Amino acid sequence: MKAALAYSFKLVFVWIKEIAMKGAKKAFFIAVILFGLGLVGLLPQSPFRVLNNAIMSEQAQASNLLRYIPVFIPVHEMLAFLSVWVVAVGVWYGVKVFLRATNVVS
């Protein structure tokens, strides 16, 4: 009888803990999102203000988020990572061809 009662208490406490953790996780994620949205205002202005003004002045049927695309899409960094990746893949296949030519790897 004691074991059944203890087991039922354990199940109830585990259930309460799971519900509390779910609520705490949701509250944490909401707080992180709100904090992040507050930090968006601290970002520097886009270096493409002329383009942004042109988009906004032509009465384009686009979202207001279009003017933030140049800020959030780092084109130069993307090109740098892409070139490093292409060089790494080229070196990998170059070494592979060299090792096969010298019969080190079959």
C-alpha positions as a Markdown table, in Angstrom:
| # | Residue | x | y | z |
|---|---|---|---|---|
| 1 | Met | 0.0 | 0.0 | 0.0 |
| 2 | Lys | 2.8 | 2.4 | 0.9 |
| 3 | Ala | 4.6 | 1.6 | -2.4 |
| 4 | Ala | 1.5 | 2.3 | -4.4 |
| 5 | Leu | 0.9 | 5.6 | -2.6 |
| 6 | Ala | 4.6 | 6.6 | -3.0 |
| 7 | Tyr | 4.5 | 5.7 | -6.7 |
| 8 | Ser | 1.3 | 7.8 | -7.2 |
| 9 | Phe | 2.9 | 10.8 | -5.4 |
| 10 | Lys | 6.0 | 10.4 | -7.6 |
| 11 | Leu | 3.8 | 10.4 | -10.8 |
| 12 | Val | 1.9 | 13.5 | -9.6 |
| 13 | Phe | 5.1 | 15.4 | -8.8 |
| 14 | Val | 6.7 | 14.4 | -12.1 |
| 15 | Trp | 3.6 | 15.6 | -13.9 |
| 16 | Ile | 3.6 | 18.9 | -12.0 |
| 17 | Lys | 7.3 | 19.3 | -12.8 |
| 18 | Glu | 6.7 | 18.7 | -16.5 |
| 19 | Ile | 3.9 | 21.2 | -16.7 |
| 20 | Ala | 6.0 | 23.8 | -14.8 |
| 21 | Met | 9.0 | 23.3 | -17.0 |
| 22 | Lys | 6.8 | 23.7 | -20.2 |
| 23 | Gly | 5.5 | 27.0 | -18.8 |
| 24 | Ala | 8.9 | 28.2 | -17.8 |
| 25 | Lys | 10.4 | 27.3 | -21.2 |
| 26 | Lys | 7.6 | 29.2 | -23.0 |
| 27 | Ala | 8.1 | 32.2 | -20.7 |
| 28 | Phe | 11.8 | 32.1 | -21.3 |
| 29 | Phe | 11.5 | 32.0 | -25.1 |
| 30 | Ile | 9.0 | 34.9 | -25.0 |
| 31 | Ala | 11.3 | 36.9 | -22.9 |
| 32 | Val | 14.3 | 36.2 | -25.2 |
| 33 | Ile | 12.2 | 37.2 | -28.3 |
| 34 | Leu | 11.0 | 40.4 | -26.7 |
| 35 | Phe | 14.5 | 41.2 | -25.6 |
| 36 | Gly | 15.8 | 40.6 | -29.1 |
| 37 | Leu | 13.1 | 42.7 | -30.6 |
| 38 | Gly | 14.1 | 45.5 | -28.3 |
| 39 | Leu | 17.7 | 45.2 | -29.5 |
| 40 | Val | 16.7 | 45.6 | -33.1 |
| 41 | Gly | 16.3 | 49.3 | -32.5 |
| 42 | Leu | 20.0 | 49.5 | -31.4 |
| 43 | Leu | 21.3 | 48.2 | -34.8 |
| 44 | Pro | 23.0 | 50.7 | -37.0 |
| 45 | Gln | 21.2 | 52.1 | -39.9 |
| 46 | Ser | 21.4 | 50.2 | -43.2 |
| 47 | Pro | 24.3 | 51.3 | -45.4 |
| 48 | Phe | 21.8 | 51.0 | -48.3 |
| 49 | Arg | 19.6 | 53.9 | -47.2 |
| 50 | Val | 19.4 | 55.2 | -50.8 |
| 51 | Leu | 18.0 | 51.9 | -52.0 |
| 52 | Asn | 15.7 | 51.7 | -49.1 |
| 53 | Asn | 14.3 | 55.2 | -49.8 |
| 54 | Ala | 13.9 | 54.3 | -53.4 |
| 55 | Ile | 11.9 | 51.2 | -52.5 |
| 56 | Met | 9.7 | 53.1 | -50.1 |
| 57 | Ser | 9.1 | 56.1 | -52.3 |
| 58 | Glu | 8.0 | 54.1 | -55.4 |
| 59 | Gln | 5.0 | 52.9 | -53.4 |
| 60 | Ala | 6.1 | 49.3 | -53.9 |
| 61 | Gln | 3.6 | 46.8 | -52.7 |
| 62 | Ala | 6.2 | 45.2 | -50.4 |
| 63 | Ser | 6.5 | 44.6 | -46.8 |
| 64 | Asn | 8.2 | 47.1 | -44.5 |
| 65 | Leu | 10.7 | 44.4 | -43.6 |
| 66 | Leu | 12.3 | 44.8 | -47.1 |
| 67 | Arg | 14.3 | 47.7 | -45.8 |
| 68 | Tyr | 16.0 | 45.5 | -43.2 |
| 69 | Ile | 17.1 | 42.8 | -45.6 |
| 70 | Pro | 20.6 | 44.4 | -46.3 |
| 71 | Val | 21.2 | 44.7 | -42.5 |
| 72 | Phe | 20.3 | 41.0 | -41.8 |
| 73 | Ile | 21.8 | 39.4 | -44.9 |
| 74 | Pro | 25.6 | 39.8 | -44.8 |
| 75 | Val | 26.5 | 39.4 | -48.5 |
| 76 | His | 30.2 | 40.0 | -48.1 |
| 77 | Glu | 30.5 | 37.5 | -45.3 |
| 78 | Met | 28.5 | 35.0 | -47.3 |
| 79 | Leu | 30.8 | 35.4 | -50.3 |
| 80 | Ala | 33.9 | 35.0 | -48.1 |
| 81 | Phe | 32.5 | 31.8 | -46.5 |
| 82 | Leu | 31.5 | 30.5 | -49.9 |
| 83 | Ser | 35.0 | 31.1 | -51.3 |
| 84 | Val | 36.6 | 29.4 | -48.3 |
| 85 | Trp | 34.3 | 26.5 | -48.8 |
| 86 | Val | 35.0 | 26.2 | -52.5 |
| 87 | Val | 38.8 | 26.3 | -51.8 |
| 88 | Ala | 38.5 | 23.6 | -49.1 |
| 89 | Val | 36.5 | 21.4 | -51.5 |
| 90 | Gly | 39.0 | 22.0 | -54.2 |
| 91 | Val | 41.9 | 21.1 | -52.0 |
| 92 | Trp | 40.1 | 18.0 | -50.7 |
| 93 | Tyr | 39.6 | 16.7 | -54.2 |
| 94 | Gly | 43.1 | 17.8 | -55.3 |
| 95 | Val | 44.7 | 15.8 | -52.5 |
| 96 | Lys | 42.4 | 12.8 | -53.3 |
| 97 | Val | 43.4 | 12.9 | -56.9 |
| 98 | Phe | 47.1 | 13.2 | -56.0 |
| 99 | Leu | 46.9 | 10.3 | -53.5 |
| 100 | Arg | 45.2 | 8.1 | -56.1 |
| 101 | Ala | 47.8 | 9.0 | -58.8 |
| 102 | Thr | 50.6 | 8.0 | -56.4 |
| 103 | Asn | 48.7 | 4.7 | -55.5 |
| 104 | Val | 48.6 | 5.6 | -51.8 |
| 105 | Val | 44.9 | 5.2 | -51.8 |
| 106 | Ser | 43.0 | 3.0 | -54.1 |
